[in-house]
Each structure stands twice: as structure tokens, then as C-alpha cells.
Amino acid sequence: MSDVAIEAVTKTFGAVSIIKGVDLAIPTGEFAVFVGPSGCGKSTLLRMISGLESVSSGTIRIGDVDVTRRPPAEGGTAMVFQSYALYPHMSVSENMSFGLRMNGAPRAEIERRVGEAARILQLEQLLDRRPKQLSGGQRQRVAIGRAIVRHPKVFLFDEPLSNLDASLRVQMRVEIARLHQEIGATMIYVTHDQVEAMTLADRIVVLNAGKVEQVGTPLDLYERPANLFVAGFLGQPSMNILDACVHAADGTQVSIRVAHGPLIGLELAAGHGLAAGEPVKLGIRPDAIRLQPRGRGEMPADVEIVEHLGDEVIAYLRLPGTPEAIIAKLEKSSGVRVGDACAIGFAVPELHVFGTDGLARTRLAHSA
Amino acid sequence: MSAASEHKHVGDGWGAVTFICLTVLALLFLAPTIGVLLSAFKSTRDIALGDLWSLPQALYLDNFAEIFANPSVRIYLVNTLLVTVPATAASIALGVAAGYVFAKLPFRGSDLIFLGVVSGMFFPPQIILIPLFKLFNALGLIDTLWPMILIHSAMGIPICTLLMRNFFSTVPNALREAALLEGVNEWQILTRVALPISLPALAVLATLQFTWIWNDFLWPLIFTQSDDKRTIMLGLVSLRGQYSVAWGVQGALSIVASLPTQVIFLFFQRFFIRGMTMGAVKG
């Protein structure tokens, strides 16, 4: 168990810059999740922490030790790979004990550690099996077991559930969360699945194009995204982003006119830098949208598509005469149907304001 | 007739044609072997009277008795083993080492070096025959087994490197990385992880190299002079008399000479199993 400190770390392949200066501190015992779209550098950053990938500049420290230029084994990390990476010619117990055996650990110690990992992961019945005789979930448990027996300072998970089917993924997700509670080690987990990120993380690190966009608790990021990227990336369906324009700005009081829509008054923290006439983006989560009868709401809309998900309904709305589409997440009792002519009402307290720089402006209080 | 049954009928027709073609080819390839096999069990008189394909009048085993009684044959077999086993082992060992580096530890320019090594396969041995003779003559190794061992070890490197490099490329990188993270060194990864799952490739190489070196005729012909340094293939030719060809004895020795390669094949064929990497990664 240890804290991980990443300072001004970069990674370049020739002229291509993959990681563009990342600073990050992960406290001891934290479950940190790196999340971001494909190619954002999250796996590269994880591999740099493990030592499998060289660091172009900057430093990585685990505990008090600078591991930037150390060989992989000396960093004290253990990694669980997406592909499991089990040795196919070895049994489950041989897979788990391989590293210890190669490093000359005493036999009794090896047996004790393998037994302990097998107990934690309920692998006791499978110790003599070969990987090909195991299901995907069991293989992934063995891969985690192989990490546990090393008693690493930091566990690294590289998209460990991507190869599993949906139901098994949920089950393994719970098991990983339970494992973290049980052994309390520092864990860094890479995924592109925001549900995994939201459910597992103590803190989420959102990466995009080799840079950290925002770091925070799952709720922090969901409720107060720092910029348009984080706002659009977290949340399913994505946040609706509407074009708008500053109508008037007087100190912290700002009124904003939504394109094809109403005038909304908000109070923003000082230093928002918005001036009358300046274009802005308004963000609103699908679950903050209310559907009202046409004429009563602020923005008329037509229901184009309705998706029934059982406990809720996703409605795709189009503003008449515009190309803009808005997604609403409604209760199943909403009774919305394709072709309904309705109007959109905003829950103003839940509006997010982004400037032309893409950064969020902090809300102070709410006024309609 | 339905479309399905018509299709089946056409398929059967092609199947029969293919079967006949393959049978004819197989017989053509087997014919010389069958001829040699038959003459091994015929007396000299039997051979002189009949043709190559006639069945022996009686099962005649004296040809075998004669070659087993011949002390030279034992020397030929031992010499051949002394060349084949070390040269096979050396060429495979070097090919494994080089193949692992090219597949898993590439460095700047390694692809070019790999190309250079593999292009060695395309040199006809005749080109290097005279320089090699001069070299081994200068080293005083003519009429010893060393030239054959060294040449076969060296000439086996390209094919062994190519095959092992290609096989190691299919071993997932994650296996090596997982082992590296566990503090396992590169040599242990090669011997404990990469090689055990490369048994099919090793089996193919061992069979190929053993057969090729065992059956070699050219290099022993060039580098050996005395009878006690001959390998089995040279011995086979030298078994004829001054005025006659002992077909029966040569046939018997041909069969004996081919036994080790058959045994090697039978031994290794059980490792020719695909899917050894199954279960290593997503499967």
C-alpha cells in the first residue's frame, strides 16, 4: 500500500506526444480510476506507472521511491491485464506462484500466499485447472490472484473487464470493489466504461488527448464538470449542450438567452468574464428536463424516438425548424409517445454554463 | 432433384477426382520406397532374375544380417548421430535465441538484421563449397566430423530463426510483461514461458533439422575421406562392390538408415498440437 505521485510526466513516440504533462497524486488506499475515450493515453499512463513503458520526462514516485527509471519489477506494482495474460501451460496455482517461485521464495511462504489469494477469490476448487478449462470470469479472478500473491504496493488494472459479457462484468465489478474493501490497497484502474468508473472509484481521473481534464469524486464530476469534455463524457445519455448567448451581465447576475428558447437568469461566481452578446453553451442533463404540454413550457419540441428501458424512458426530442436534438430521461409513467407535440421545461438549478473556452462557470445561487 | 442434393452430387464427383489424383500421386511418391523395400528382402539371385517390383520368392533376411555384421555400418550410424544430434541442437538453440530477440526484444535495425539472417536460406551450398573447403583445410579439420557439425549448425540458423521468430510473435506480449512485473528475468521468461508454449514449433524444427542433417550427402562427401569418418548416406553408396551393385544390401541399409528419422517424426508428432496458447488470452 502506498501513495503514487506523478509529476509533469510526458510520453512521446517520435514526434507524437501521447502524454502531455500529467500531474497527479493518489493517496494510499485510494481506488483511482483513469477514464477517457480510446487513445486518450490512459493505458499508456498506467503502463508508465508499472514501468513497462518508459517515461519521456517527469517523475513517478511510489511511496518514497522514485520509480521513474526503474525496471518493472522494482516498482512494487502488480498489474491485471485485459487479456488476463495467464500462462497457458501452468495450472491456476502455478500461475499464481510463478513469480514467487522464480524469485526463490520459500515453499511454505508460496503456499501460504497462494492459499490466501485463493480464499479471497474463491479459487480453492480450481487450483489444479489449466486456464483453458476456466470461464472468462474465473480466468480474470486468477489474474487478480496472481497480483494479490505479490503483496504489491499498488494494484494496476488495465481494462480488466472488457472481455467479459455484460452480466459477468457487473458481477466482477462488485468483486473488485469488495476486494478493495477487504485488502485496502492502493488501486489504479483504467477503463473506458464510465459506469465502471462511477461505481468503483473513490476518485475519477478524466483523461483526454494525453491531458488530465478533471480529477474528483464520481459525484463531483457528475454534478460539477469542469469543462465541456467532462460534461459530455460522464453521464448516460450524455449531457445536452445548447447554444445560447449572454443577454445581460451585471456583476454576478447574468441572463442568458437560449437559442430558440427562453431567457434564463443565473448567478455566477465572480470572475466569470462573460459580457453581453457573448456566445455560451448551456448544459443540461437528460434527467433534468421536464416535458410539459405545448404552450406551457418554454421551448416547443416534437418527440421523435422513444426508448423504453423498463424503469425509465429515453425520449429524443427535436426543436421544430432547427437541427437541434435534445435527449430527455423520463419516468416510465410519463406516457410520452412518438409524435407528441410538447414543450421542454428546464430545471434551472441544474443548468451548467460553459464559456467559449469550454470551461464551466461556477454557479452561486439559482434564480428563475 | 433438389438444389441441395444436386450440390451434394457435384461435390461427390469432385471428391472422387481429388481422391484418385491424390492416390496416384501417393503411389508415384511411394513407388521407389516400395522398390527398395522389396529388394531388401530379396536374395541377389532373386533380384537378378526378377524386376524391381516383383515380390520376393521367400522372406530373405540375410541382407539385414550382412549389414548388422558389417562393423563399418555401425561406425557410419554413430558418425551420423555425432553430426546430427549436436548440429540439430545447436541450430535450434541459436534459432530460439535469435528468434526470441527478433520477436520480443526488437532494437533499432533488428528487422534488417533479421532479413539478412533469413536471406541465408537462399544461398545454394555450392557457392560456399570451395571457400569452406579451404577454410576447414587451413584449420586442419578435413576428414573429421567438425565441418559437418559446424556447417549444419550454421546453415540451420536461418530457417530456425525464421520459424521461431514467427512463432514467438504469436505469443502474447502480455505474458512477457506479466512475467517482467513479477520480477522474472528475460532468460526465465524464454525458458519457462515462451518455450513451453512453443513446443509445436520446436517439434517441427527438430524433425526438419534432424531429417535434413541425417540425410545429407554433399558435405560428408566433400569433407571426409577415410571410411571411419563417413556418415550413413555416404556409407550407403560405398557399400557396392568393385564390379557389382549389392542392391539387396543397399536396400536393407536404406531402410535401417531411414529408421531414426521415422522414429524422430513419430516421437515429435504428438507435440504437433495446435492451440497450446488457448486460454492464455481471451479465447
HADDOCK unambig.tbl for C-alpha pairs under 7 A between the chains (distance, minus, plus):
assign (segid A and resid 72 and name CA) (segid B and resid 180 and name CA) 6.37 0.50 0.50
assign (segid A and resid 72 and name CA) (segid B and resid 181 and name CA) 5.11 0.50 0.50
assign (segid A and resid 73 and name CA) (segid B and resid 180 and name CA) 6.23 0.50 0.50
assign (segid A and resid 73 and name CA) (segid B and resid 181 and name CA) 4.50 0.50 0.50
assign (segid A and resid 73 and name CA) (segid B and resid 182 and name CA) 5.66 0.50 0.50
assign (segid A and resid 73 and name CA) (segid B and resid 183 and name CA) 4.53 0.50 0.50
assign (segid A and resid 78 and name CA) (segid B and resid 181 and name CA) 6.51 0.50 0.50
assign (segid A and resid 83 and name CA) (segid B and resid 281 and name CA) 4.76 0.50 0.50
assign (segid A and resid 83 and name CA) (segid B and resid 282 and name CA) 5.47 0.50 0.50
assign (segid A and resid 84 and name CA) (segid B and resid 281 and name CA) 5.77 0.50 0.50
assign (segid A and resid 85 and name CA) (segid B and resid 174 and name CA) 5.38 0.50 0.50
assign (segid A and resid 85 and name CA) (segid B and resid 175 and name CA) 4.94 0.50 0.50
assign (segid A and resid 85 and name CA) (segid B and resid 178 and name CA) 6.69 0.50 0.50
assign (segid A and resid 85 and name CA) (segid B and resid 280 and name CA) 5.60 0.50 0.50
assign (segid A and resid 85 and name CA) (segid B and resid 281 and name CA) 5.48 0.50 0.50
assign (segid A and resid 86 and name CA) (segid B and resid 175 and name CA) 6.72 0.50 0.50
assign (segid A and resid 86 and name CA) (segid B and resid 280 and name CA) 4.85 0.50 0.50
assign (segid A and resid 86 and name CA) (segid B and resid 281 and name CA) 6.79 0.50 0.50
assign (segid A and resid 87 and name CA) (segid B and resid 175 and name CA) 6.72 0.50 0.50
assign (segid A and resid 87 and name CA) (segid B and resid 193 and name CA) 6.86 0.50 0.50
assign (segid A and resid 87 and name CA) (segid B and resid 280 and name CA) 5.64 0.50 0.50
assign (segid A and resid 88 and name CA) (segid B and resid 277 and name CA) 5.72 0.50 0.50
assign (segid A and resid 88 and name CA) (segid B and resid 278 and name CA) 6.65 0.50 0.50
assign (segid A and resid 88 and name CA) (segid B and resid 279 and name CA) 5.81 0.50 0.50
assign (segid A and resid 88 and name CA) (segid B and resid 280 and name CA) 4.72 0.50 0.50
assign (segid A and resid 89 and name CA) (segid B and resid 197 and name CA) 6.60 0.50 0.50
assign (segid A and resid 99 and name CA) (segid B and resid 179 and name CA) 6.82 0.50 0.50
assign (segid A and resid 99 and name CA) (segid B and resid 182 and name CA) 4.85 0.50 0.50
assign (segid A and resid 99 and name CA) (segid B and resid 183 and name CA) 6.47 0.50 0.50
assign (segid A and resid 99 and name CA) (segid B and resid 184 and name CA) 6.20 0.50 0.50
assign (segid A and resid 102 and name CA) (segid B and resid 184 and name CA) 6.15 0.50 0.50
assign (segid A and resid 131 and name CA) (segid B and resid 279 and name CA) 5.07 0.50 0.50
assign (segid A and resid 131 and name CA) (segid B and resid 280 and name CA) 6.64 0.50 0.50
assign (segid A and resid 132 and name CA) (segid B and resid 278 and name CA) 5.96 0.50 0.50
assign (segid A and resid 132 and name CA) (segid B and resid 279 and name CA) 4.06 0.50 0.50
assign (segid A and resid 163 and name CA) (segid B and resid 282 and name CA) 6.94 0.50 0.50
